[in-house]
Every structure is written in C-alpha cells, then in structure tokens.
Amino acid sequence: MPVPFMLLAGAIPVLMALRFDAKLALAIAVTGAAAGIWVVLSVARGVHWVAFGMLLLFVGPVLLGILLRTTRSLNLCFQVAVLATAVGLLIVYAVLPDPAGVWVELLKRVVASMADAGLRIEGNVDALVQVWARTMWGALAAMTLGMVLGSLFLGGWWHSLLQAPGSFGSEYRALRLGLVLGIAVTVLFVAALLVDSGLLASLAWVAFAALSFQGLAAAHRSKAGGKLNRGWLTAIYVLLIVPLSMSVTVFVLAIWGFADNWLRPKAQGA
C-alpha cells in the first residue's frame, strides 16, 4: 500500500480516538483494515498473513491513540510501541522453525522478476538472497513501527491543531527511549556485533528505527532552541523521502538519537 495513504488512513482513527470516542475510532480502524485486506488479497492471493499486517497497521495507531488519551504521555506511547514491536519479533522467532526461510522463495521470485526486467545482479544470487532473507523480518518490523508511530504522530498533531496549537511540538521534542530501553538497546548493539544471530540483527533494525525517531525529535529541539537552521531541518525531511539517501539519513538520525538518549539532561524531557 502507498505509504502516504497508510499514514493518513491510520491517523484518521487516532484523531477520532483523541477527539471523540474510542469505540468509534476502533470501528473506523477495523473498517479501514477490512477494506485494505480485501484490496491486497484480491491481487495477491494465498498470503493470508497480510491480513494480520494490515490489521496491525490500522488498529495499532488507534490503540496507541487511546493510550495517549488516557495517559496524556506521547513519550509513553513511543516507548510502548517500540517494546511491542520487539516482543512481536521475539514471538515470530519463537514460533517459526525457520524465520528466514519464509522469505527465500519470495525473494527468489523478486530477483527473477528483476532479471526479466533487465536488471542483472552480479555475484552469488543465492548467497545474496540468504542475506536478504535474514534481515527481512527486522526490516518489516522497523517499517511497521515507523508506519504506526507516523500515524500516531500525524493524528496527534491534527488533534493539537484543533485543541491546543503548539502542544504537540513540545511533546514530540521530548521523545526519549529512557534508561531501561536505552540500556537494552546498547546491550543489543554490542551483542549483535559479537554474535551471528538473525534475531539480534532483526531487533537491531527496530532499535535503529526507534532511535531515528528520537534523533528527529532532537533535531526539532535543536531548531526550537535556535541551534539548527530551518533549512537544515527541511533538508533532513527531504533526505528521508529520497530513496537513495533515506538509509544514510536514518542511520545518522539513529546515532544522534542514541547520543541524545544518554547525553541529554533528564530534566529536558524524559
């Protein structure tokens, strides 16, 4: 599904949850998920696991929206989303006997279609497919986390424009993984460097996605404090949507977020 459409579709029930009623918001989310599942399955039969993914992309943001309405803490919602994504990956690796093997045949078909289109891949294709398959669950989890949080943030911003303009910005600039998740992420990175594990590599994808959100929050805080020019902040967003520069920008933001989590005084937003 096109990314802008999914962000908008997930943000609408978040706005409903924050401004009106949780039951109405859930009904809208489930209706949207049903429509999305029907569209996807109509063109890609046999991939019924897609139904769960679509349901997660629609219902996940509204559940976080309900949590935000209850707790009034955007940072708590951020931390819960990161933790839930990591737990989901742990469940996948615990349930599936060969998590990477699920992707092998699909990736081989992708490579074959690229070859049919005239895009030749040099080197050992089978080895490359194995490497891709090993990282696919992590990439999918990181993308899901990004979509769910993106919908939550967009819906929360819309609500703040109606309720209290400017309030969302101050909440977003205070995003922080915190002490417990920060320690867990640090240990994860060290373990991923020392141990050849598909699970650790997949969890590292999620950690990078989470830290990039904190890095972006730090960039906004720097801009609000006059330390970062508006042009540089605009450039960051442009680089995030350009495919060739996206991965590098996320990596830089993740490093910024990691440093921000440990170097920022707690009083500035924890």
C-alpha positions, 0 to 999 in steps of 0.5 A: 500500500502507498505509504502516504495513504497508510499514514493518513488512513491510520491517523484518521482513527487516532484523531477520532480516538483523541477527539471523540470516542474510542469505540468509534475510532476502533470501528473506523480502524477495523473498517479501514483494515477490512477494506485494505485486506480485501484490496491486497488479497484480491491481487495477491492471493494465498498470503493470508498473513497480510491480513494480520499486517494490515490489521496491525497497521490500522488498529495499532495507531488507534490503540496507541491513540487511546493510550495517549488519551488516557495517559496524556504521555506521547513519550509513553506511547513511543516507548510502548510501541517500540517494546511491542514491536520487539516482543512481536519479533521475539514471538515470530522467532519463537514460533517459526522453525525457520524465520528466514526461510519464509522469505527465500522463495519470495525473494527468489521470485523478486530477483527473477522478476528483476532479471526479466526486467533487465536488471542483472545482479552480479555475484552469488544470487543465492548467497545474496538472497540468504542475506536478504532473507535474514534481515527481512523480518527486522526490516518489516518490523522497523517499517511497521513501527515507523508506519504506526508511530507516523500515524500516531504522530500525524493524528496527534498533531491534527488533534493539537491543531484543533485543541491546543496549537503548539502542544504537540511540538513540545511533546514530540521534542521530548521523545526519549527511549529512557534508561531501561530501553536505552540500556537494552538497546546498547546491550543489543548493539554490542551483542549483535556485533559479537554474535551471528544471530538473525534475531539480534540483527532483526531487533537491531533494525527496530532499535535503529528505527526507534532511535531515528525517531528520537534523533528527529525529535532532537533535531526539532529541539535543536531548531526550537532552541535556535541551534539548527537552521530551518533549512537544515531541518527541511533538508533532513525531511527531504533526505528521508523521502529520497530513496537513495539517501533515506538509509544514510539519513536514518542511520545518522538520525539513529546515532544522534538519537542514541547520543541524545538518549544518554547525553541529554539532561533528564530534566529536558524531557524524559 
